[in-house]
Amino acid sequence: MDSSIFKQFSDIPVKEMAPGYFAQLVHTEVNTLNFLEVKAGAVSAIHTHPHHQCAFVLQGQFELIVNGVPQILDTNTFAVIPPHIPHGGRAITDCKLLDVFNPIREDLRQL
């Protein structure tokens, strides 16, 4: 297996980014991918950043609030969030999420 191309999740450290939010981060030359396991009831405070963000639910349900408007995300519903737009949310159930950021989240690379 070519380890410069093929990777294993077991080699990526798990980091608790906020209470109940456990992340495995993958950085490419142009994106940051954040694979998250989130405990039911865990909250992500409303925040902004200068990155485009695509938010996907791989398992469970997550209430995402964008510009003050709540929306339940599940495996059939995702969000494309422009830069500098206030957003946050909470896990309704235990969740597995994927957030894709462009450009790279240098602040997350430092974790």
N, C-alpha and C positions, 0 to 999 in steps of 0.2 A: 504494500500500500504506500503510495506517495504521500508522505506526511506534509509536504508543502501544499497539497491540494485537499486531501481528505483528512478530516479532523474527527475527534470523538468528544462528545459532551462530557464524558467522565474526566477529561483533561482540563476542563474549564472550571476555575474555582467559582463557588457559589458565594455571593456577597449579599448581605442584608442591606438594602438601600434605604429602607424605611421600615418601621415596625410592620411585620407581616409580608414584606415584599422581598423575595429572594431571587436574585438576578444571576444570569450567566450571560456575559457580554462577548460579542464577536465584533471585531473592528476590521473593516476592509479598507481599501484605499479611499473609498467614497462614502461609505455608510457605517453606521453603528446599528447592530441588531441586538436587542435586549430580550432574551427569553426569560420570562418571569413566572414564578409560582407565587400566588398570592393567597393568603388565608382569608376566609370569609370574614367580612366586617372590616378588613384593613382599609385604611383611607389614604389616598394620595391628595395632598393639599392642592388647592388651586394655584397654578404657577404658569409661567410663560418661559419660552426660550427661543433663540433665533433659528431653530431648526424646523424643517418640514418633518412631520411625524405621521406615520401610518400605524394605527393601533388595531390589532387582531386578537380575538379570543379563540384560543385553540381548544379550550375546555372550560365549561362553567358559564357564569353570567357576571358581567361587570357593568356598573352604572357609570358612564362617562358623562361629565358635565363640560360642555364647550360653550364659551360665551354666555354662561348662565343657564343654558338649556340642557336638561338631563336626557340621556338616551340609554336604554339598556342594550348592551352589546352581547352577542352570543356568537356561535360559530357561523351564523349566516349574516351578521351585521358587523361592519368595520367602519373605522373613521379615518379620514384624511384631514389632518389638522395643519393649517398654514402656520408659518412662523409668527411669533409674538401674540398668539391668540390664547387668552386665559382658558385653562382646562385642568381638570383633576377628576377624582371619582372615588368609588369604593367597590370592593368585591362583594357581590351579593352571595355568591357561593365560593368555595375554594375554586381558584381559577388557574389556568395556564394561559399566559398572554405572550404575544410577540409584538414588540414595538420596533419599527424601522425608522431610523433617523438619517436625514441628509441635510447638511454635511455631517461628517463624523462628530460625535459628541466627545470633544477633548476632555471635558470635565469628567465624563464617565470613564475615559481611558485611565484617569489617575486613580480610580478606585482599586 
